[in-house]
Amino acid sequence: MRLSWGLLLMVALGLEGTAATRCPRPCVCDNLRTHVLCLNGNLTAIPDTIPQLTKKLDLRGNSFTVIPVGAFLDTPYLTHLDLQRCKVERLEEGAFRGLGRLVYLNLASNSIALLYQESLDGLSSLQQLILEGNRIEEIQPGAFGRLGSLTVLDLRANALVYLPDMVFQGLQVLRWLRLSHNALHVLGSEAFAALPALRRLSLDHNELQALPGEALARLDGATRLDLGHNPITYVAEEALAMASLKHLFLDHAALQDVAPDAFARSPQLRTLDLRENQLRGLPPLAGAGGLARVSLAGNPLLCSCLLRPFHDWLVRARVQAEGSCIAPPALRGRPLDSLRPPEMRCGRPQPPLSPTVPSEQPRVDGSGQCPRGCTCSPDFHHGSCENRDLREIPQGFPGDTHLLDLRRNIFGTVPPGAFPGLKELVSLHLQSCSIGVLQPGALRGLENLIYLYLTDNRLSTLAAAAFEGAPRLAYLDLDHNAFTRLPAGAFQLLPNLISLHLQHNAIGELAEGDLAGARGLRWLYLAGNTIGRIAPAALAPTKMLEKLHLEGNRLREVPTTALRGLSALSELKLSRNPIKRMGDSVFLPVASSLQHLYLDNMGLEQISSGAFAGLGPTIRSLYLESNKMSNIPDMSNFTGLEILNLRDVPFHCDCQLLPLRRWIDKLNLHVGATCGSPAEARGLKVKLSTTFQTCPGWGRGEAGGARPEKTKAARKPSKKKRSGKSPARGFKKSRA
């Protein structure tokens, strides 16, 4: 018996040793719990030596760009996969095939722009899919069609403007759909038609100008609806027909009036949040018999006789109300529930508000024939003539076509009136069509067009009249064309433009007036041009700009003057520009809003001590890798950091660097800082270098009193979860 146990022990140790040798070098493998951590390892491809029995794989903070077909075929037992912050731009069709056991997939904070129909194939057991913080502008219907077990879908903080009909088809057990912080202002009437189990829908922080009642009516089982922070001005009669709805949030909108029977077809409604709107009062809410609480805090309530019917209704229906009067002066500040009817008097009669009720768009019956050689899908309202060697734009598509795909043809020119009868068209794909001219009036009649893709063509200029007739255009993609400067004046007819892509052209300068008319622009992508100068007033029209991507250009200094007035800018990319030195206060104009700053791969040699003046707790990510400076300014007030990358920076590890060494030691982040000099410290991690032990003050504070190699073990681990968290106890790094 003793021999048998000994043999078993030897076999177990042998298996463990074999598994450990398969652990990729930058990773940490816990073979007992079948977990693998490869955090911030600068990996550019999925490691091919991950143990086959791995169940949890954490690849956060690497650089994959593309997830290829069958990337995880060697790890079929995965249940949890984390790919946050991996710079992923594309998921190839079939990227996750073979992962039939996966229940959790996190793809947050990447650069994915489009979800194809088969991008997520093979994930039949997936329960949670996190796609927050990408650049998804469009979802093709069918993209989620094979995720029959999904219960949570997180699409927050993307670039969605439009949801087509049946876009979520196949999600039979989905319970929570998160669409907050996009730019949605058009929803197909059948967008939510295939979600029978949905209980919560988050649509807050979008651009909805009216309650999307027709789309929401398909959600019979939803109990909570978040619509706050949308520019909705009016809730019309019977606008909301949701049989199971209990909690409705319409806070921080632009509401001026609500119809008396607005919620009559939502009989289960219990709480109604109308905080921070422009309501001067409400009528008695007919049909809302189950309502228990109404919040009107932050509204300019006029507590005159005009509000008395609503007040009487509150008392009769025993509804708790929050809010206080702003007028008349005698009642200013009085809570609603403290008023008595005799106090609510009228002086001079005041006419009630009469807000403009948004009119519904007329529906066009799709009765057209499909052009020869093309395919038309009546279920999805799609038309496609992709890669048919066409020389002229075909006509005769059904009038209710929403998406038209004409990629990879040879049109050369788009003539005036090229798309007759397509008033309902939302998305138009003209990529790789050898287009050199977009003639004035080419988009005439496309009054509902939101997405226009003109990537990989031969355009070098655009006349303003080219966009005539497409006033709702929000996404314009002109990447990989031949522009040598921005098409000045071309945006005057596009008041709703949100996202402009002009990457990988030959633009050498941003001049004043180039962006005239683009007052609603939020995302401007100019990477991969030859921009060497930005005029001080070039960005002045774009006061709502949130993202500015200038990486891979020829800027020799931070365009500080041009950044003035951009009070909403949260992301600035200056990577791969030949900026060698940074002076004081270069980011001060955007210091209060900036959250993500990219300064990597610039050959940066010197950063002044005041370069980051004004920046502080709002900064969440800072990329400084692959530069040439030997020290960096004090960043001790960057208390909100989630990502800090200092790899491939030749730090001079002497006593002047001691404050940085101490600060790094306190961070619960993997920063990758290594010494470039002196010679005896070259290649060592800054945290582990012993050169600091001879510095005055080494014995004081957190760095002193313990040898560097013991500091991490002695310190109590932070409870706050952060990216790059140190491996949990029980993980051991494989050694060759």
Disulfide bonds with the S-S distance in Angstrom:
Cys23-Cys29 1.83
Cys27-Cys38 2.00
Cys303-Cys325 2.01
Cys305-Cys346 1.61
Cys370-Cys376 2.09
Cys374-Cys385 1.91
Cys653-Cys675 1.95
Cys655-Cys695 2.17
